[in-house]
Amino acid sequence: MDQSKDADDLVALRRDLHRHPEPAWREFYTTARIVDELETRPLDELYVGPEVLADERLAVPDGAELDEWFERARAEGAREDILDDLKGGYTGAVATLREGDGPTVGLRVDIDALPILESKGGDHAPAAGGYRSEREGYMHACGHDAHATIGVGVIDAIADSDFEGTLKVFFQPSEELVAGGKPMAEGGHLDDVDYLLAVHVGLDHPTGEIVAGIDGFLAVHHFRAEFAGHPAHAGAKPEEGDNAVLAMATAVQNLYGISRHSDGATRVNAGLVGGGTATNIIPEEAFVEGEVRGETTELMEYMRERAERVVESAAEMHGCEVSLSTEGRAPSARSDRALADIVAEVSGGVDGVESILDRDALGGSEDATYLMRRVQENGGKAAYVGVGTDHPGGHHTGTFDVDESSIPIAVDVLSGAIREIAARRP
């Protein structure tokens, strides 16, 4: 790609998205801004809103919260005609470019932000440069603003190349809740994809380093348990109460006691808890939001089944009832080496690439795995690509930032790999 004007335009887009971070299913301004940009490109199809997602969505906020973010996007200048398609939190888009005969190659990028307060420090580039988050308490602390920008840049590069085939770019919402991958994978637009690449910047790799194929995805299940007991006066009649907080606390303690498994790594975490109304009332309501993970989907299911047993037993032990709901979920997946090898080969000829790793383990979870497995189950191939970026602070911290020089590197690596994949059809 042109390293001057085109790169400057992409940086401007990234900074605009950085100023307007939106969490899962509330990416109204983000989607509208991406669509606004894409409509200036020579696309054959552009799908938005319910057209790109299956009906089943997890962890969708209530109507009042969706409306608040919707109106905020409108006030900030998001186009009305695009917003109309996004009502109800149907965010995200799929862009299609058809360039003659050849296979269909997909690229998945995610677009949501996190509920984190961004640094105001003078050494934090967005604060110093005037593009810090304008939504206090929310920020792009994982690089998804760069991912969305890279997706647009790849469309530009492919449109100006000798690519033969069809390119589909999936701008996926709600990755941070591992809730958007499944409905996008099942939305129908992935069913004719022969090859799929997904991308992430950073991941503790420096600018100029490429990881051609990432594995080591932990399958994950997010759950919410709501306990219902009976209130009573804690001093006068404590025996008449059924303590929901006590049931919740018992569940939390015993979740961490679940036996590990000899087949591989497992994880459990109770990340958010609450309940009760006053110090002198036996609490009748409490909740815990947590997650289990496994090195494989089977190991995650092992943990999920035992976690549910723990929660239900804790409720019964203290005379309470409990309801369990799934808030997010993603399977494990592996990158196909045939695609990773092409990414590695192409990366060797890209300006700015200084080192290439054949593979690495993510060590976390990502719902791009739904899209990867969908393509693989249909007989295609998929790979997850890491593009290094120098990032002060770790991911999901208030000081995280993207080295913007990594954006054109990512565009060149991915667009080059897409062209080679289409030509070779591995």
C-alpha positions as CSV (number, residue, x, y, z in Angstrom):
1,M,0.0,0.0,0.0
2,D,1.0,3.7,-0.4
3,Q,2.9,4.4,2.8
4,S,2.0,8.2,2.7
5,K,-1.5,9.4,2.0
6,D,-3.2,6.0,2.4
7,A,-1.4,5.4,5.7
8,D,-2.3,8.9,6.9
9,D,-6.0,8.2,6.1
10,L,-6.0,5.0,8.0
11,V,-4.4,6.6,11.0
12,A,-7.1,9.3,11.0
13,L,-9.8,6.6,10.9
14,R,-8.1,4.7,13.7
15,R,-8.0,7.8,15.9
16,D,-11.6,8.7,15.2
17,L,-12.6,5.2,16.3
18,H,-10.3,5.5,19.3
19,R,-12.1,8.7,20.4
20,H,-15.5,6.9,20.2
21,P,-15.1,3.6,22.0
22,E,-18.2,1.5,22.4
23,P,-18.6,-1.8,24.3
24,A,-20.3,-5.0,23.0
25,W,-23.6,-4.7,21.1
26,R,-23.4,-0.9,21.5
27,E,-20.9,-0.2,18.6
28,F,-23.4,2.2,16.9
29,Y,-21.0,5.0,16.0
30,T,-18.2,2.5,15.3
31,T,-20.3,0.5,12.8
32,A,-21.7,3.7,11.2
33,R,-18.3,5.2,10.8
34,I,-16.9,1.9,9.2
35,V,-19.9,1.7,6.9
36,D,-19.5,5.4,6.0
37,E,-15.9,4.7,5.0
38,L,-16.7,1.5,3.2
39,E,-19.4,3.1,1.0
40,T,-16.6,5.1,-0.7
41,R,-14.9,1.8,-1.8
42,P,-15.7,-0.3,-4.9
43,L,-17.6,-3.0,-3.0
44,D,-20.1,-5.4,-4.6
45,E,-22.1,-6.0,-1.4
46,L,-22.2,-4.4,2.0
47,Y,-24.4,-5.9,4.7
48,V,-25.2,-4.3,8.0
49,G,-27.2,-5.0,11.1
50,P,-29.5,-8.1,11.3
51,E,-28.3,-9.1,7.8
52,V,-25.0,-10.2,9.3
53,L,-26.0,-11.9,12.5
54,A,-27.9,-15.0,13.4
55,D,-30.8,-14.5,15.8
56,E,-29.1,-15.9,18.9
57,R,-27.0,-13.2,20.6
58,L,-25.7,-13.5,24.1
59,A,-25.2,-10.8,26.7
60,V,-27.3,-8.1,24.9
61,P,-27.9,-5.1,27.2
62,D,-31.4,-4.0,28.1
63,G,-33.3,-1.6,25.9
64,A,-32.6,1.5,28.0
65,E,-28.9,1.0,27.8
66,L,-28.9,0.3,24.1
67,D,-31.0,3.4,23.6
68,E,-28.6,5.6,25.6
69,W,-25.6,4.5,23.4
70,F,-27.7,4.8,20.2
71,E,-28.7,8.4,21.0
72,R,-25.1,9.2,21.9
73,A,-23.9,7.9,18.5
74,R,-26.6,10.0,16.8
75,A,-25.5,13.1,18.7
76,E,-21.9,12.5,17.7
77,G,-22.8,12.5,14.0
78,A,-23.5,8.9,13.0
79,R,-25.7,8.8,9.9
80,E,-29.4,8.2,10.5
81,D,-29.9,5.8,7.7
82,I,-27.1,3.5,9.0
83,L,-28.3,3.8,12.6
84,D,-31.7,2.7,11.6
85,D,-30.2,-0.7,10.5
86,L,-28.5,-1.1,13.9
87,K,-31.4,-0.6,16.3
88,G,-31.6,-3.2,19.0
89,G,-27.8,-3.6,19.1
90,Y,-27.4,-5.4,15.7
91,T,-24.0,-3.9,15.2
92,G,-21.2,-5.1,12.8
93,A,-20.9,-5.3,9.0
94,V,-19.8,-7.6,6.2
95,A,-18.1,-6.2,3.1
96,T,-17.7,-8.2,-0.1
97,L,-15.4,-7.4,-3.0
98,R,-15.7,-9.7,-6.1
99,E,-12.7,-9.7,-8.5
100,G,-13.3,-12.4,-11.1
101,D,-13.0,-16.2,-10.7
102,G,-11.2,-17.7,-7.8
103,P,-11.8,-18.8,-4.2
104,T,-13.5,-16.8,-1.5
105,V,-11.1,-15.5,1.2
106,G,-12.3,-14.0,4.4
107,L,-10.8,-11.6,6.9
108,R,-12.2,-11.3,10.4
109,V,-11.6,-8.1,12.5
110,D,-13.3,-7.1,15.7
111,I,-14.6,-3.7,16.6
112,D,-15.7,-3.4,20.2
113,A,-14.1,-1.6,23.2
114,L,-13.8,-2.1,26.9
115,P,-15.2,-0.5,30.1
116,I,-11.8,0.9,31.2
117,L,-10.8,4.4,32.1
118,E,-8.2,5.7,29.7
119,S,-5.0,7.3,31.0
120,K,-4.7,11.1,31.0
121,G,-0.9,11.0,31.4
122,G,1.3,13.2,29.3
123,D,3.2,10.1,28.1
124,H,0.1,8.4,26.8
125,A,0.0,9.2,23.1
126,P,-3.8,9.5,22.7
127,A,-4.0,12.0,25.6
128,A,-1.0,13.9,24.3
129,G,-2.2,13.8,20.7
130,G,-5.8,14.8,21.3
131,Y,-7.5,11.6,20.4
132,R,-8.1,10.1,23.9
133,S,-11.5,8.5,24.6
134,E,-14.3,11.0,24.7
135,R,-16.4,8.5,26.6
136,E,-15.1,8.4,30.2
137,G,-14.8,4.9,31.6
138,Y,-14.5,3.3,28.1
139,M,-11.6,2.9,25.8
140,H,-10.0,0.8,23.1
141,A,-7.6,-1.0,25.4
142,C,-7.1,-4.1,23.1
143,G,-6.5,-2.6,19.7
144,H,-9.8,-3.3,18.1
145,D,-9.8,0.3,16.7
146,A,-6.7,-0.7,14.8
147,H,-8.3,-4.0,13.7
148,A,-11.2,-2.3,12.1
149,T,-8.9,0.1,10.4
150,I,-6.8,-2.7,9.1
151,G,-9.9,-4.3,7.6
152,V,-10.6,-1.2,5.6
153,G,-7.0,-1.0,4.5
154,V,-7.0,-4.5,3.3
155,I,-10.0,-3.8,1.2
156,D,-8.2,-0.9,-0.4
157,A,-5.1,-3.0,-1.0
158,I,-7.0,-5.9,-2.6
159,A,-9.1,-3.6,-4.8
160,D,-5.8,-2.1,-6.2
161,S,-4.2,-5.5,-6.7
162,D,-4.2,-8.4,-9.1
163,F,-6.3,-10.5,-6.7
164,E,-8.5,-13.1,-8.4
165,G,-11.5,-14.2,-6.3
166,T,-13.9,-12.9,-3.7
167,L,-12.8,-11.1,-0.5
168,K,-15.1,-10.9,2.5
169,V,-14.2,-8.8,5.5
170,F,-16.2,-9.5,8.7
171,F,-16.3,-6.5,11.1
172,Q,-17.4,-8.4,14.2
173,P,-19.0,-6.9,17.3
174,S,-18.9,-8.1,20.9
175,E,-15.6,-10.0,21.0
176,E,-14.7,-8.9,24.5
177,L,-17.8,-10.7,25.8
178,V,-17.1,-13.7,23.5
179,A,-20.6,-13.2,22.4
180,G,-20.4,-11.9,18.8
181,G,-18.5,-14.7,17.0
182,K,-21.2,-17.3,17.1
183,P,-24.0,-15.2,15.6
184,M,-21.7,-13.9,13.0
185,A,-20.4,-17.3,12.1
186,E,-24.0,-18.5,11.8
187,G,-25.2,-15.5,9.9
188,G,-24.8,-17.1,6.5
189,H,-22.1,-15.0,5.0
190,L,-19.3,-17.4,6.1
191,D,-20.8,-20.5,4.4
192,D,-19.0,-20.0,1.0
193,V,-15.7,-18.9,2.5
194,D,-12.8,-21.2,1.4
195,Y,-10.1,-19.6,3.5
196,L,-10.2,-17.3,6.5
197,L,-7.6,-15.2,8.3
198,A,-8.2,-13.4,11.6
199,V,-5.9,-10.8,13.0
200,H,-4.8,-9.3,16.4
201,V,-2.2,-6.7,17.1
202,G,0.2,-6.7,20.0
203,L,-0.2,-9.8,22.2
204,D,3.3,-8.9,23.7
205,H,5.0,-9.0,20.3
206,P,6.9,-5.8,19.2
207,T,6.3,-3.7,16.1
208,G,7.8,-5.5,13.2
209,E,7.2,-9.0,14.4
210,I,4.7,-11.3,12.7
211,V,3.2,-14.5,14.2
212,A,2.1,-16.4,11.1
213,G,-0.2,-18.8,12.9
214,I,-1.5,-18.6,16.5
215,D,-2.8,-21.6,18.4
216,G,-3.4,-22.3,22.1
217,F,-6.9,-20.8,22.2
218,L,-8.6,-21.7,25.5
219,A,-12.3,-22.6,25.0
220,V,-14.3,-20.4,27.4
221,H,-17.8,-20.3,28.9
222,H,-19.1,-17.2,30.7
223,F,-22.0,-17.7,33.1
224,R,-24.2,-15.7,35.4
225,A,-25.8,-17.3,38.5
226,E,-28.6,-15.5,40.2
227,F,-29.5,-16.7,43.7
228,A,-32.9,-16.1,45.3
229,G,-33.4,-16.7,49.1
230,H,-35.8,-15.2,51.7
231,P,-35.3,-12.0,53.7
232,A,-35.5,-11.8,57.4
233,H,-34.4,-9.4,60.2
234,A,-30.8,-10.3,60.9
235,G,-31.1,-9.5,64.6
236,A,-34.6,-10.5,65.6
237,K,-35.4,-13.5,63.3
238,P,-32.3,-14.7,61.5
239,E,-33.5,-18.3,61.4
240,E,-36.4,-17.2,59.1
241,G,-34.1,-16.2,56.3
242,D,-32.4,-18.1,53.5
243,N,-29.2,-16.2,52.9
244,A,-28.6,-15.7,49.1
245,V,-25.2,-14.1,49.7
246,L,-24.1,-17.0,51.8
247,A,-25.1,-19.4,49.0
248,M,-23.2,-17.2,46.5
249,A,-20.1,-17.1,48.7
250,T,-20.2,-20.9,49.1
251,A,-20.4,-21.3,45.4
252,V,-17.4,-19.0,44.8
253,Q,-15.3,-20.8,47.3
254,N,-16.1,-24.2,45.9
255,L,-15.7,-23.1,42.3
256,Y,-12.0,-22.7,43.0
257,G,-12.0,-26.2,44.4
258,I,-13.0,-28.0,41.1
259,S,-10.5,-30.7,40.4
260,R,-8.1,-30.1,37.5
261,H,-7.9,-32.5,34.6
262,S,-5.0,-34.7,33.4
263,D,-5.8,-34.0,29.7
264,G,-4.7,-30.3,29.8
265,A,-5.1,-26.8,31.2
266,T,-8.3,-25.7,32.9
267,R,-9.2,-22.3,34.4
268,V,-12.0,-20.9,36.6
269,N,-12.7,-17.4,37.8
270,A,-15.5,-15.7,39.7
271,G,-14.9,-12.2,38.4
272,L,-18.0,-10.2,39.5
273,V,-20.2,-10.8,42.6
274,G,-22.8,-8.9,44.5
275,G,-26.0,-9.0,46.6
276,G,-27.9,-7.9,49.6
277,T,-29.6,-4.6,50.5
278,A,-28.7,-3.7,54.1
279,T,-26.5,-4.9,57.0
280,N,-29.5,-5.9,59.1
281,I,-31.4,-7.9,56.5
282,I,-30.7,-11.5,55.5
283,P,-30.1,-11.0,51.8
284,E,-32.6,-12.5,49.5
285,E,-30.8,-11.9,46.2
286,A,-27.2,-12.3,45.1
287,F,-25.3,-13.1,41.9
288,V,-21.9,-14.2,40.6
289,E,-20.6,-13.8,37.1
290,G,-17.7,-16.1,36.3
291,E,-16.0,-18.1,33.6
292,V,-14.4,-21.5,33.0
293,R,-11.9,-22.3,30.4
294,G,-10.2,-25.3,29.0
295,E,-7.3,-26.2,26.7
296,T,-9.9,-27.9,24.5
297,T,-13.6,-27.5,24.1
298,E,-14.0,-30.9,25.9
299,L,-12.0,-29.7,28.9
300,M,-14.1,-26.5,29.0
301,E,-17.2,-28.6,29.1
302,Y,-15.8,-30.6,31.9
303,M,-15.3,-27.4,33.9
304,R,-18.7,-26.1,32.9
305,E,-20.6,-29.2,34.1
306,R,-18.8,-29.1,37.4
307,A,-19.2,-25.4,37.9
308,E,-22.9,-25.7,37.4
309,R,-23.1,-28.6,39.9
310,V,-21.2,-26.4,42.4
311,V,-23.5,-23.5,42.0
312,E,-26.7,-25.6,42.2
313,S,-25.4,-27.5,45.3
314,A,-24.5,-24.2,47.1
315,A,-28.0,-22.9,46.5
316,E,-29.6,-26.1,47.8
317,M,-27.3,-26.2,50.8
318,H,-28.6,-22.7,52.0
319,G,-32.2,-23.2,51.0
320,C,-32.0,-20.9,48.0
321,E,-32.9,-21.2,44.3
322,V,-30.5,-20.3,41.5
323,S,-30.9,-19.6,37.8
324,L,-27.9,-20.0,35.5
325,S,-27.5,-18.2,32.1
326,T,-24.8,-18.3,29.5
327,E,-23.3,-14.8,28.9
328,G,-20.6,-15.7,26.4
329,R,-18.9,-18.7,24.9
330,A,-16.2,-19.7,22.4
331,P,-14.6,-23.0,21.4
332,S,-10.9,-23.8,21.0
333,A,-9.4,-23.8,17.5
334,R,-6.1,-24.4,15.6
335,S,-4.5,-22.5,12.7
336,D,-4.0,-24.5,9.6
337,R,-0.3,-24.6,8.8
338,A,-0.9,-24.3,5.0
339,L,-2.2,-20.8,5.5
340,A,0.3,-19.9,8.3
341,D,3.2,-20.9,6.0
342,I,1.9,-18.5,3.3
343,V,1.6,-15.7,5.8
344,A,5.2,-16.3,7.0
345,E,6.5,-16.4,3.4
346,V,4.7,-13.2,2.4
347,S,5.8,-11.4,5.6
348,G,9.4,-11.9,4.6
349,G,9.0,-9.4,1.8
350,V,7.0,-6.7,3.6
351,D,8.8,-3.4,4.6
352,G,8.9,-3.0,8.4
353,V,8.8,-6.7,9.2
354,E,11.9,-7.6,11.2
355,S,11.1,-11.0,12.6
356,I,8.7,-13.8,11.8
357,L,7.5,-16.5,14.2
358,D,6.1,-19.6,12.8
359,R,3.6,-20.0,15.6
360,D,2.7,-19.0,19.1
361,A,0.1,-19.9,21.8
362,L,-2.5,-17.3,22.7
363,G,-3.0,-18.6,26.2
364,G,-6.4,-16.9,26.3
365,S,-9.8,-17.0,24.6
366,E,-11.1,-15.5,21.4
367,D,-14.4,-16.0,19.6
368,A,-12.8,-15.7,16.2
369,T,-12.6,-19.5,16.8
370,Y,-16.3,-19.8,15.9
371,L,-15.6,-18.4,12.5
372,M,-12.4,-20.4,12.1
373,R,-14.1,-23.7,13.0
374,R,-17.1,-22.9,10.8
375,V,-14.8,-22.6,7.7
376,Q,-12.8,-25.6,8.7
377,E,-15.9,-27.7,9.2
378,N,-17.1,-26.7,5.7
379,G,-13.8,-28.1,4.3
380,G,-11.9,-24.8,4.2
381,K,-8.8,-23.6,6.1
382,A,-8.3,-20.8,8.6
383,A,-5.4,-19.2,10.5
384,Y,-5.1,-16.5,13.2
385,V,-2.3,-14.0,12.6
386,G,-0.5,-11.9,15.1
387,V,0.9,-8.5,14.1
388,G,3.3,-7.1,16.6
389,T,2.8,-3.6,18.0
390,D,4.7,-1.8,20.7
391,H,2.1,-1.2,23.4
392,P,2.8,0.6,26.6
393,G,0.9,-1.1,29.3
394,G,-0.6,-4.5,28.9
395,H,-3.8,-5.3,27.0
396,H,-6.9,-4.3,29.0
397,T,-5.1,-1.5,30.9
398,G,-5.7,2.3,30.9
399,T,-2.3,2.9,29.3
400,F,-2.6,0.5,26.3
401,D,-2.0,2.0,22.9
402,V,-1.2,0.9,19.4
403,D,2.0,1.8,17.5
404,E,0.3,3.2,14.4
405,S,3.3,2.2,12.2
406,S,2.1,-1.4,12.7
407,I,-1.2,-0.7,10.8
408,P,0.4,-0.5,7.2
409,I,2.5,-3.5,8.1
410,A,-0.6,-5.5,8.9
411,V,-2.3,-4.3,5.8
412,D,0.6,-5.4,3.6
413,V,1.0,-8.7,5.3
414,L,-2.6,-9.6,5.2
415,S,-3.4,-8.4,1.7
416,G,-0.3,-10.1,0.4
417,A,-1.2,-13.3,2.1
418,I,-4.8,-13.1,0.7
419,R,-3.5,-12.7,-2.8
420,E,-1.2,-15.7,-2.5
421,I,-3.8,-17.8,-0.9
422,A,-6.2,-17.1,-3.7
423,A,-3.6,-17.8,-6.3
424,R,-2.3,-21.1,-4.7
425,R,-5.5,-22.4,-3.3
426,P,-3.7,-24.5,-0.6
